[in-house]
């Protein structure tokens, strides 16, 4: 699991949305499907060092209410997707991208013309 995946999580996401971003959890609470555990375990082949990280998602019904663990949670986590805004830019800085002229209006590639069919063959 990559940190960029965890950064996409937002409060009030559905279980389906969370699973789409992170994949299936390693463990789900067997009595109530409201707690999901994601575990990352990596053992280096060079120096045998071990990296272990966990992410725990908690849901209220079908909606995500918290994400805790060893991953940094995005500062925008508490802003639901429907209230999020796309990044904006200053329109005066936008420059139209106009393709350069080609010169002659002839095709770039010559087409092969089909030969007429001979009758009887």
C-alpha positions, 0 to 999 in steps of 0.5 A: 500500500502506497502513501498516495493511496492513503491520502485519497481517503476522505470521511464519509466515503463508502466501504466500496470507495475505500476498498476501490482505493486501498484494495481488500483489507487483510482483516475485517472484524468478524462480528461487525464489518465496521473495522478494517485492518490493512497491514504492510510487512516488508523484509529487506533481502539485503540487510534483513530489516523489517518494515511493519505498518498498519492502517485501521479504518472504522466505519459507521454503517457504510460510511468511513468515520476514521483512519488511524495507524502508521500512515500519515492521514491527509489534512483534507480527510475530514472534508467529505468528497462532495464538499471538496473543491478542485484546485483552481488557477488564475485564469489570466496565467492560462495561455492557449495552446495553438498548434504550429501551422504545417504549411502545405495542406497535403496529407502527411501520408500517401494512401495506397489506392486499391487496384480495380478487380479483374472480372473472372478472377 
